[in-house]
Amino acid sequence: MPEKLKPSDFISASSEGIILDVRSPGEYERAHIPGAISFPMFSNEERAAVGTYYKKEGKDKAVELGLSIVGPKLAHWVKSAKKIAQGKPLLVHCWRGGMRSGSMAWLLETAGLEVKLLIGGYKAYRHWVLQGLSSEIPLSVLGGKTGSGKTEILLEMKKRGFQVIDLEGLAHHRGSAFGHLGLAPQPSSEQFENLLFHELRQLDFQKKIWVEDESRHIGKVFMNLEFYNQLRNAPVLFLDIEAQFRLPYLVKVYAQYSKEMLAEALEKIKKRLGGQHYQKAIECLTNDQFEEVAAITLHYYDKAYVHGLSQREPENIYRLEVQSLETAKQVEAIVQHIQSTPIFQ
């Protein structure tokens, strides 16, 4: 019989094994365990058909239909699984840890492969993830108005040994109406949670974990509420950088994209900019006046960020004036500030 593991042991075992997700492709695409390989027992259509049959005809008839579907696939699954395994254990799961994973585990073990099962399936894994995100996490937040180069700063801090999670990197979005440009499609909010928890598990909770200041939504991704509340209550190191330093950075990042893409992004914040400012931004965009476009949008985003910052407890905000967009200089100033500020140590 395959060894059955609770979620924490199942994920630990994946460091030396390979996770096979035998749910349907649609279930996998919505969200999955990071690193898992999609190894579906049923296609989306087949799963729907079995489910419908279960409701109309009962369990026994649904099982018979399932067996008729999977029968011709058995040899292919074994061949594919052996190619994937390459001598490593296979960690199999479905949604609840029921018939799909149990049947696949039996087949692969019968074929001579080492197999482990996830107790409770992906549903149990998700419960574990949500528990982890609601546990106490030693967050420190790097804040700053749009165009401060916060992501680059955090990545440089990571190189220097700080614990960092790049929330925007996980979300495939920079957080503004323009934030999707040039990036891969966003994961679902559920998948974002899985990725975030995967990152957190690799860190030392006895030390500070740095993240960027964010609203609850990063593009189309909505952050887990328990984690977001911790982010909002964590101490913030606010980089106070004047607009004159930030504008060239924004032009460098976004002017590389087509005017059509930039115009679509401006359309998303048309009401917030106001009709007059929106029309001015479009006119400047048409005339290649990219810094003027950036200045118009920056006025809106700066006001929005300052408003968000004002919702925090004042004693949790630590300001640091940095008149540079050179990442190395910014990080040097931040490191010095951290060393003199006990709450960030």
Number of C-alpha atoms within 10 A of each C-alpha: 12 17 13 17 18 15 22 12 11 22 20 11 17 17 9 12 20 22 28 24 27 23 26 21 18 13 16 20 13 12 19 21 19 16 13 17 16 17 21 22 24 20 14 14 12 16 19 13 15 21 17 13 19 16 11 11 12 12 14 11 15 19 16 12 16 20 11 11 16 13 9 10 12 14 12 9 18 19 12 12 17 16 10 14 17 12 11 15 17 26 28 29 31 28 21 17 19 14 12 20 27 18 12 24 25 14 17 21 17 13 14 10 21 19 24 26 26 30 22 20 22 21 17 16 24 19 12 15 21 17 12 17 20 15 11 11 19 17 25 25 23 21 24 23 23 23 23 26 19 23 20 16 21 22 16 17 20 15 11 11 8 16 22 23 21 19 21 18 12 19 29 23 24 19 20 15 18 19 16 19 20 13 12 10 11 18 19 16 19 19 21 23 24 22 21 22 18 17 15 18 11 9 14 12 14 8 14 19 19 22 22 23 24 20 15 17 14 23 19 15 22 17 21 18 12 15 20 19 13 18 23 22 14 20 23 29 22 20 22 15 19 15 19 11 16 21 20 16 18 20 18 11 12 18 17 11 11 10 16 11 13 19 16 13 17 21 15 13 16 17 11 15 20 11 11 9 17 21 14 14 25 18 14 17 20 14 9 13 15 21 19 17 25 23 19 17 21 20 13 15 18 16 12 15 17 12 11 14 19 11 9 15 13 11 8 14 17 16 14 17 13 19 16 16 18 14 19 14 14 22 19 12 15 21 16 10 16 14 11 11 11 8 14 20 10
